[in-house]
Amino acid sequence: MRRVWATVVSLWMVLAIVAVLAWTRQPPAAVPSRPVATALLVRGKNGTTQRVVVVGAATSAAPHATTQASPPAP
């Protein structure tokens, strides 16, 4: 019977140690997403160049995965 109690106590001690380690682990730091303004130069007809300012979270560099390479720019 002592072996059974020793097994139960050791199991609870292991679970307690894992719980303490999980509780004290700091959560990963979240990256604050601020709107970023990006200036683009757009070439129009007759060789005119216009500057366009795009503001929004969609222009920030968000990590993403691609399955294939993008075609080269003309």
Secondary structure, DSSP 4 states (H G I P E B T S, - for coil): -HHHHHHHHHHHHHHHHHHHHHHHSPPPPPPP---EEEEEEEE-GGG-EEEEEEEEGGGS------SSPPPPP-
